[in-house]
Amino acid sequence: MAISLNHRQFERWREFIYERTGVMLGTDKAYLVEHRLAPLLEPDDQNDLGRLLLRVRDAPTSHPLCQRVIDAITTHETSWFREPKIFGLLRDSILPRLHRDIHHQRRGPVRIWSAACSTGQEPYSVAMTALEAYRNLGGREVCHQEVVILASDISRRSLQMARRAHYDRAAVARGLDDYYLRTYFTSCGGGWQVKDEVRAMVEFRQLNLCDSLARVGLCDLVLLRNTIIYFSDEFKRGLFRRLPAVMSRGALLFLGTGETAGHYTDAFEIIDEAGLIYYRLAEHPGHAA
Ligand SMILES: C[S@@+](CC[C@H](N)C(=O)[O-])C[C@H]1O[C@@H](n2cnc3c(N)ncnc32)[C@H](O)[C@@H]1O
């Protein structure tokens, strides 16, 4: 039976989703709520998404049903080495420069934060890129000592998949070339398992970008890609106000193609490197996380 929302129910769901995630659904997205949340209905809900809302509305976000709603309603689209130029820049320029600074004792290990990591392809792509860069910078052991990756997401289910690090054929076909597959994965159970040398570099944590970022600690590189596109302008403004507090001096920020920080904050300088746009934390932005 097709599940449909009336206008009022849809508005209430939109508000709820925005409050809990910062995601602002367009007014034409009732079909998305219907399609994604219908599988969560129980017999007692009598095919009524209004009843499901009553069950989650006053529950804390950590409540299992709330988590299932968030897992279902957020978009987890991702791929390996998404926007490949960024990974080339990391391998050939950014990581070698930071390594030189570590070598000359001008700084400690590099901390990279994948701030909405979905099912893990982004942070594992960063880890593989670092391992590649360190082929010329002292090798794997040095890489493990010098590069630390924190990967977080609001979605518990995505994080479970990311930690498991096992991908089926369809998932590896999205952006992973044969070299990376053979070097950093083992064939297993009809799919592919990310090798321990890559997994060991990434710590996964559940983190809602609506909450305080204080637990994140200071980062040198932040990837917040293909995520703010779902947030309201108000939420983006607030997030960009809080972000500088977890970024080290001169830290870099990467957004997705088509996403911009410029409209919402003046805390970053824009860098345009042959068409690849990213951001550097300006001096003295100083705001609370
Ligand atoms: C489209 S994916 C992007 C994944 C990856 N960054 C990439 O570029 O391929 C967006 C991710 O943002 C996460 N997300 C949405 N709202 C969030 C929030 N408030 N806090 C943390 N993560 C959130 C979703 O769960 C989803 O995994």
The ligand as an ORCA input file, in Angstrom:
! r2SCAN-3c Opt
* xyz 0 1
  C      26.276     12.506      0.614
  S      27.129     11.893      2.003
  C      28.759     12.536      1.699
  C      29.827     11.531      2.007
  C      31.258     11.970      1.690
  N      31.638     13.124      2.445
  C      31.445     12.218      0.228
  O      31.670     13.352     -0.190
  O      31.378     11.253     -0.552
  C      26.512     12.974      3.293
  C      26.694     12.416      4.681
  O      26.371     13.455      5.626
  C      25.853     12.834      6.771
  N      25.150     13.840      7.589
  C      23.976     14.465      7.334
  N      23.656     15.293      8.353
  C      24.642     15.191      9.264
  C      24.883     15.791     10.532
  N      24.024     16.659     11.085
  N      26.003     15.447     11.205
  C      26.888     14.570     10.674
  N      26.707     13.956      9.487
  C      25.598     14.264      8.779
  C      24.959     11.746      6.217
  O      24.681     10.748      7.158
  C      25.776     11.254      5.017
  O      26.520     10.110      5.330
*
